Amino acid sequence: MSDTTPTPTERPNRRKVREGTVVSTKMEKTVIVVVVDRVRHRRYQKTLQRTTRLFAHDEVNNLREGDRVRVAETRPTSKLKRWRVIEVLERAR
């Protein structure tokens, strides 16, 4: 190994961070965030939109549908919740 490459014990284990739109706030302290990823098709090179629904923990419970938020990966909070809301990027109008 070269000197510039960090060893696996030195490398920080970064948690994933995503940006998305809140689509449901019907649960207590839980929101559903839709994350849209644009990927190129391997063979046909057409741009595709892949959507992922993430269940995120909202401690203050003040988000509304349409808000743009940033979520971070965290330890499991419940059966489906593995994300938490870090910050609100833009409020819904």
C-alpha positions in Angstrom: 0.0 0.0 0.0 1.1 3.5 -0.7 1.5 6.1 2.1 -1.3 8.3 0.8 -4.0 5.6 0.9 -5.7 5.4 4.3 -6.0 2.0 5.9 -9.5 0.7 6.5 -9.2 1.4 10.2 -8.3 5.1 9.5 -11.0 5.7 6.9 -14.1 7.5 8.4 -17.3 5.7 8.0 -19.5 8.4 6.5 -23.2 8.3 6.7 -25.3 8.9 3.6 -26.9 12.2 3.1 -29.8 12.8 0.6 -32.0 15.7 -0.4 -35.7 15.2 -1.2 -39.3 16.4 -1.0 -41.7 15.6 1.8 -44.7 13.8 0.4 -46.5 12.6 3.6 -46.7 13.9 7.2 -49.6 11.8 8.4 -47.6 10.0 11.1 -46.3 11.4 14.5 -42.7 12.5 14.2 -42.3 10.7 10.9 -42.3 12.0 7.4 -41.9 10.3 4.0 -39.3 11.9 1.8 -39.1 11.1 -1.9 -35.6 11.2 -3.3 -35.2 11.4 -7.1 -32.0 10.0 -8.6 -31.2 10.6 -12.3 -29.2 7.8 -13.8 -28.1 6.9 -17.3 -29.3 3.6 -18.8 -26.3 1.3 -19.3 -27.2 0.2 -22.8 -29.4 2.9 -24.3 -27.9 6.0 -22.5 -31.3 7.4 -21.8 -31.7 9.4 -18.6 -34.0 7.6 -16.1 -35.6 8.9 -12.9 -35.4 6.5 -10.0 -37.5 7.5 -7.0 -36.9 6.2 -3.5 -39.3 6.7 -0.5 -37.5 7.2 2.7 -39.1 7.1 6.2 -37.4 9.9 8.2 -37.6 11.0 11.8 -38.8 14.5 12.4 -38.3 15.3 16.0 -39.9 18.8 16.0 -42.9 17.6 13.9 -43.3 20.9 12.0 -42.7 19.8 8.4 -45.4 20.1 5.7 -45.9 18.3 2.4 -43.8 19.9 -0.3 -40.9 21.0 1.9 -37.4 20.3 0.5 -35.3 18.7 3.2 -31.9 17.1 3.8 -31.9 13.7 5.5 -29.1 11.6 6.9 -28.7 7.9 7.5 -29.0 6.8 11.1 -29.4 3.7 13.2 -32.9 2.1 12.9 -35.5 4.0 14.9 -38.4 1.7 14.1 -39.3 -1.0 11.6 -39.0 1.3 8.6 -37.2 4.4 9.8 -33.5 4.6 9.1 -33.2 8.3 8.3 -33.5 11.6 10.2 -34.2 15.1 9.0 -31.1 17.3 9.3 -32.4 20.6 7.9 -35.1 22.2 5.9 -33.8 23.6 2.6 -37.0 25.2 1.4 -40.5 25.6 2.8 -43.5 24.7 0.7 -45.6 27.6 -0.5 
